[in-house]
Amino acid sequence: QVQLAESGGGLVQPGGSLRLSCAASGSILRINDMGWYRQAPGKQRELVTTITRGGTTTYADSAKGRFTISRDNAKNTVYLQMDYLKPEDTAAYYCYARVYGLDFERDFWGQGTQVTVSS
């Protein structure tokens, strides 16, 4: 009943930019934390960034200064602006949201969007 739809991934050259979006829909009263993980083949899943409903953010050291997370609570959407991309940013990116419904509190995940940074 709750879906997170991701978009914005693709192929970009080193130094380029991408903007990922993740829109939650369904039986939602409110969303608390949202964020982004990434996972490259053969590597552990990495928490990239988080944002609370009030706008407090965290960033992994690898992302700080290059990535910016933001959200639009009216649209139940979280964004990830990625600038100065590096080949090591190549990974599948997954958004998540802590969703509050009428009688539930659950974590939901997006389907993933592939980011490839290559010449």
N, C-alpha and C positions, 0 to 999 in steps of 0.2 A: 504493500500500500504506500510505502515511502520509497521514492526513487531519487538517486543522485545521478544527474546526467552531466558528464564531463565533455568538454570540447576545448580546442585550441592547440593541441599537440601537432607536431609535424617535424619536418626536416629544416634545419637552420644552420647557417655557417657560423663558425666560431666568431664571437664578438657580437652576434646578432641577438635578437629579442623575440620572445614569444609571450603571449598572455593566455593563461589557462582560465577557464571558467568552470564552475560546478554549481548547478542549480538543483535544489531539493524541491520535490513536489510530493503531494499526497496528503495523508492525514497528519498534518503538522499544526500544533498549537504554537510552538516556538522552538528555536534552535539555540543551544548554548554554544559550546566550543565547536569550531570548525578548523580544518587544517589540511595539510598535504603531506603525504609520504611519497617516497620514490624507491624503486628497486631496480637494480641492474642485474643482468644474469650473473649468477655465481657470487653475488654479494648479498649482505644482509639488508633488510628493509631499513631505511633511514627516515626518521622524522625530520622533515624539512622546515616546517613552520606551522604555527598555530595562531589562532585569534579567538578571543572570547567575544561574547555578544556585545560587550562594552567596548571592544576595540583594543584590548591589551594583546600584544603580539610577542611571540618568541621565534627565534631563528637558529637553525644549525649554523655552526661556524662556517661551513662550506657555502652557505647561502647568504650570510649577512653581508650587507653592502651591495649586493647584486640583485637579490630577489625582494619583492614587496608583496605581502599578503594584505588583502582588504576584503570587505564584505558589504553587502547591501541587505540589511535585514528585511526590508520591505519586499525584496525579491527572493529571499531565502537563498542567496547566491554568495559564494566565496570566489575570489579571484587570486591568481598568482601571476604577478608581473615578473618576468625573468629577463634580465638585461645582462649584457656582457657574458653571454653563454660560452661555456667551455666544453670540450669533448667529454670530460668527466661528468658533466651534467646529464649525459645520455642515460635514460632510464624510462621505465613506465612510472607515471605519476598518478597517484590515487588520492582523491579527496575523501574526507570523512566529515560526518556531522553527528553531534549528539542531539537527537531529536526527541522532543517532548510531545506526546499526543494526549488524547483525552484520558487514557488510563495506562500509558506506557512511557518508558524512557529507554531509548535504544540508540546504539551506535549504528550508523549506516555508512556504506562505502560506495564510491563511484566505481565504474567499470574499468577505469584506467585509461590514460591517454599517453601515447608514446611520444617522447621527445628525443630526437636524434640530432646531435650537434656534430657536424662533419663537413669537411671541405669536398 
